[in-house]
Amino acid sequence: MSILNEYGISNDDVGVFKNDNSGFVGVNKNRISSLLYAQLASASKYRLINTFSVTDVIQGLEKVGRVRFTKKESQFKHPPLKGLWKAHYFDASFILKNISIEWIKLERKNSKPIKQLDTMINNRSNFTPKSFAAHSADNIVIKGYNNRVNKKKITGEWLIYGKHKEKNYYLCIAQHSKPGSDDDSQIYNFLRTVCGEEFPFLFT
């Protein structure tokens, strides 16, 4: 199955996205893989993510636009992805994930915010159902998210790219791999198969 079929798009979809999208202003389009174009064209067509959340990061890395990094870009440390780079992009659909991570980590630390939540829940009889819902949302959702922002710990998914002769070559977007799994091998093998002919110097 071709990459286009895999992502439910056509050459026309890719062409329109590639040529008409302002997110590529100032970016050398020859350093973006066909795979990444297909992923972003599909995401745009089916409204899976806001593609500017990815192209903003690319423009930031190219120093031609607003720098919107959730975390500083870094190189993969372990094989088989070692040698490639990752930058995080953030989309509104990741908000719940960040809130969940924040409270899970706080719970492990048995911290003051968790004790405050316990007190709030135990004293819920002091609220009407409607006011308790609003109070809970503020404490759990808003404060949980703001905690991540203030600590600069907002996490997203990966934009994977390589570097060659001081230039970036953008390969794909991908979900975080799971520690101890074979996800990294699957990502690398897929990239080498799909992007190896375009950018062979990244896979030597």
C-alpha positions in Angstrom: 0.0 0.0 0.0 1.4 3.4 -0.9 2.0 6.1 1.6 -0.8 8.2 0.1 -3.3 5.3 0.4 -2.1 4.7 3.9 -3.0 8.2 4.9 -6.2 8.4 2.8 -5.0 11.2 0.5 -4.1 11.9 -3.1 -1.3 13.6 -4.9 -3.6 16.6 -5.3 -4.2 16.8 -1.6 -0.4 16.9 -1.0 0.2 19.4 -3.7 -2.5 21.8 -2.5 -1.2 21.5 1.1 2.4 21.9 0.1 1.9 24.9 -2.2 -0.8 26.8 -0.4 0.2 26.4 3.3 1.7 29.6 4.8 3.4 27.4 7.4 6.2 26.7 4.9 7.1 30.3 4.3 10.9 30.7 4.6 11.4 26.9 4.7 13.3 25.0 2.0 10.6 22.5 1.0 13.2 20.1 -0.5 14.3 19.3 3.0 10.9 18.0 4.0 10.2 14.4 3.4 7.3 13.1 1.2 6.2 11.1 4.3 5.9 14.3 6.4 4.0 16.1 3.6 1.6 13.1 3.5 1.1 13.1 7.3 0.4 16.8 7.4 -1.8 16.8 4.4 -3.8 14.0 5.9 -4.0 15.7 9.3 -5.3 18.8 7.6 -7.8 17.0 5.4 -9.3 15.0 8.3 -8.8 17.7 10.9 -6.7 15.5 13.1 -4.4 18.2 14.4 -3.7 21.9 13.7 -0.9 21.5 11.2 0.5 24.9 12.2 1.5 23.4 15.5 4.1 21.4 13.4 5.0 24.0 10.8 5.6 26.6 13.6 8.2 24.3 15.1 9.8 23.8 11.7 9.9 27.5 11.1 11.4 27.9 14.6 14.1 25.4 13.9 14.8 27.2 10.6 14.9 30.5 12.4 12.4 32.0 10.1 9.3 32.3 12.3 8.1 32.3 15.9 9.9 29.8 18.1 7.1 27.7 19.7 8.9 24.8 21.4 7.3 22.9 24.2 10.7 21.5 25.1 14.1 22.2 23.7 15.0 20.1 20.7 17.4 17.2 21.5 19.2 14.3 19.9 18.1 10.7 20.4 20.5 9.1 22.8 20.0 5.4 22.1 20.1 3.2 19.0 18.5 2.7 16.6 17.3 6.4 16.5 20.6 7.7 17.8 21.9 10.3 15.5 18.4 11.6 14.6 16.8 14.6 16.4 13.4 15.3 17.9 11.5 18.5 18.7 8.1 18.5 20.4 5.0 20.0 18.9 1.9 20.7 20.8 -1.7 20.5 19.8 -4.9 21.3 21.7 -5.8 17.6 21.6 -2.8 17.0 24.0 -4.1 19.1 26.8 -5.8 16.2 28.6 -2.6 14.2 28.4 -0.6 17.0 30.1 -3.1 17.4 32.9 -3.1 13.6 33.5 0.7 13.6 33.6 0.8 16.5 36.0 -1.6 14.9 38.6 -0.1 11.5 38.3 3.4 12.9 39.1 2.1 15.0 41.9 0.3 12.0 43.4 3.5 10.0 43.4 5.2 12.8 45.4 2.2 13.0 47.9 2.5 16.7 47.5 0.6 19.7 48.9 -1.6 20.2 45.8 -2.8 16.6 46.1 -3.6 17.1 49.7 -5.6 20.2 48.7 -7.6 18.2 46.2 -8.3 15.6 48.9 -9.6 18.3 51.2 -11.7 19.7 48.5 -13.3 16.4 47.7 -13.8 15.5 51.3 -15.6 18.9 51.8 -17.8 18.6 48.7 -20.9 18.8 50.9 -20.1 22.5 51.3 -20.8 23.1 47.6 -23.8 22.8 45.4 -23.4 20.2 42.6 -23.0 23.0 40.1 -20.4 25.0 42.1 -18.5 21.9 43.0 -18.2 21.0 39.3 -16.9 24.5 38.6 -14.5 24.5 41.6 -13.2 21.0 40.6 -12.6 22.1 37.0 -10.7 25.1 38.1 -8.5 23.1 40.5 -7.9 20.0 38.5 -8.0 21.3 34.9 -6.9 24.9 34.9 -4.4 24.7 37.7 -3.1 21.4 36.5 -2.4 22.7 33.1 -0.9 26.0 34.4 1.4 24.0 36.6 2.8 22.3 33.5 3.1 25.6 31.6 4.9 27.4 34.5 7.4 24.6 34.9 7.9 24.5 31.1 7.0 20.9 31.1 4.3 20.9 28.4 4.7 17.7 26.4 3.5 17.0 22.9 4.4 14.5 20.3 7.6 14.2 18.2 8.7 16.0 15.1 11.7 13.8 14.0 14.4 15.2 11.8 18.0 14.7 10.9 21.0 17.0 10.5 23.4 17.0 7.6 26.0 19.6 6.8 24.4 22.0 9.3 21.0 21.7 7.7 17.8 20.1 9.0 15.9 17.4 7.1 12.4 16.8 8.4 11.2 13.3 8.3 7.9 12.6 10.2 5.7 13.3 13.1 5.4 10.4 15.6 4.0 9.5 19.0 6.4 9.1 21.9 7.9 5.7 22.0 7.3 3.6 25.1 10.4 3.0 27.3 11.6 -0.6 27.0 9.5 -1.4 23.9 10.5 -2.0 20.3 8.7 1.2 19.2 12.1 2.9 18.4 13.0 0.1 16.1 9.6 0.3 14.4 10.0 4.0 13.9 13.5 3.8 12.6 12.8 0.9 10.2 9.8 2.7 8.8 11.8 5.9 8.3 14.7 4.1 6.7 12.3 2.3 4.3 10.2 5.4 3.4 12.7 8.2 3.6 15.9 6.4 2.9 15.9 7.1 -0.9 15.2 10.8 -0.3 17.8 11.4 2.4 20.2 8.4 2.3 22.9 10.3 4.2 20.7 10.3 7.3 20.7 6.5 7.5 24.3 5.5 6.9 
